[in-house]
Amino acid sequence: MNTRADLYAADLRTANWRKSSYTANNGNCVEVTEIPGVAGMAVRDSKNVDIPAARVSRGAWAQFLSAVAGESFVPVEM
């Protein structure tokens, strides 16, 4: 089994997307969903839902959330 291939092969057309609970009321939102049948999560921009979603394992998602909650996540400025 190739986990990365499985994450990207999953069909998200009927996924149950939900907006982040930290979304401000300014239109800058992200949506997340569990990937059906695969131990993964998908993240997308709610304003650009036609752009492919980023997909990660549930473990990677949990590490990301932990880093953000613990304030140890440092975003890269572009």
ROGUSE-848846 format. One record per residue (C-alpha): residue in three letters; x, y, z. Coordinates in nm, 3 decimals. Example, Ala and Ser with C-alpha at 12.3 -4.5 7.8 and 13.67 -1.06 7.14 Angstrom:
BEGIN
[zaba ALA,[1.230,-0.450,0.780]],
[zaba SER,[1.367,-0.106,0.714]],
***
This chain:
BEGIN
[zaba MET,[0.000,0.000,0.000]],
[zaba ASN,[0.128,0.346,-0.092]],
[zaba THR,[-0.026,0.586,0.159]],
[zaba ARG,[0.051,0.903,-0.040]],
[zaba ALA,[-0.099,0.753,-0.355]],
[zaba ASP,[-0.405,0.642,-0.155]],
[zaba LEU,[-0.449,0.993,-0.014]],
[zaba TYR,[-0.450,1.146,-0.362]],
[zaba ALA,[-0.654,0.870,-0.524]],
[zaba ALA,[-0.944,0.923,-0.281]],
[zaba ASP,[-1.250,1.093,-0.431]],
[zaba LEU,[-1.346,1.402,-0.228]],
[zaba ARG,[-1.652,1.505,-0.431]],
[zaba THR,[-1.890,1.382,-0.160]],
[zaba ALA,[-1.666,1.462,0.139]],
[zaba ASN,[-1.817,1.640,0.438]],
[zaba TRP,[-1.615,1.963,0.441]],
[zaba ARG,[-1.624,2.184,0.750]],
[zaba LYS,[-1.484,2.531,0.807]],
[zaba SER,[-1.212,2.584,1.062]],
[zaba SER,[-1.342,2.693,1.401]],
[zaba TYR,[-1.075,2.967,1.397]],
[zaba THR,[-1.207,3.128,1.080]],
[zaba ALA,[-1.251,3.503,1.100]],
[zaba ASN,[-1.550,3.670,0.941]],
[zaba ASN,[-1.332,3.819,0.666]],
[zaba GLY,[-1.372,3.547,0.403]],
[zaba ASN,[-1.025,3.400,0.462]],
[zaba CYS,[-1.129,3.046,0.548]],
[zaba VAL,[-0.995,2.696,0.526]],
[zaba GLU,[-1.206,2.384,0.516]],
[zaba VAL,[-1.104,2.038,0.631]],
[zaba THR,[-1.241,1.688,0.586]],
[zaba GLU,[-1.144,1.337,0.674]],
[zaba ILE,[-1.054,1.142,0.363]],
[zaba PRO,[-1.306,0.856,0.333]],
[zaba GLY,[-1.149,0.510,0.347]],
[zaba VAL,[-0.797,0.645,0.408]],
[zaba ALA,[-0.632,0.756,0.733]],
[zaba GLY,[-0.591,1.111,0.611]],
[zaba MET,[-0.715,1.467,0.610]],
[zaba ALA,[-0.767,1.715,0.328]],
[zaba VAL,[-0.747,2.095,0.356]],
[zaba ARG,[-0.868,2.349,0.102]],
[zaba ASP,[-0.927,2.721,0.060]],
[zaba SER,[-1.300,2.783,0.093]],
[zaba LYS,[-1.285,3.061,-0.170]],
[zaba ASN,[-1.112,2.838,-0.427]],
[zaba VAL,[-1.273,2.496,-0.388]],
[zaba ASP,[-1.180,2.397,-0.744]],
[zaba ILE,[-0.810,2.405,-0.660]],
[zaba PRO,[-0.698,2.059,-0.542]],
[zaba ALA,[-0.692,2.016,-0.166]],
[zaba ALA,[-0.372,1.948,0.025]],
[zaba ARG,[-0.381,1.595,0.165]],
[zaba VAL,[-0.188,1.461,0.464]],
[zaba SER,[-0.192,1.162,0.694]],
[zaba ARG,[-0.391,1.192,1.016]],
[zaba GLY,[-0.062,1.171,1.206]],
[zaba ALA,[0.083,1.467,1.016]],
[zaba TRP,[-0.239,1.663,1.069]],
[zaba ALA,[-0.229,1.591,1.444]],
[zaba GLN,[0.134,1.708,1.462]],
[zaba PHE,[0.048,2.028,1.275]],
[zaba LEU,[-0.246,2.105,1.507]],
[zaba SER,[-0.032,2.033,1.812]],
[zaba ALA,[0.241,2.268,1.688]],
[zaba VAL,[-0.009,2.546,1.621]],
[zaba ALA,[-0.185,2.500,1.956]],
[zaba GLY,[0.149,2.491,2.138]],
[zaba GLU,[0.265,2.804,1.957]],
[zaba SER,[0.574,2.623,1.829]],
[zaba PHE,[0.466,2.653,1.465]],
[zaba VAL,[0.649,2.930,1.283]],
[zaba PRO,[0.497,3.020,0.945]],
[zaba VAL,[0.731,3.110,0.663]],
[zaba GLU,[0.681,3.461,0.529]],
[zaba MET,[0.657,3.493,0.153]],
***
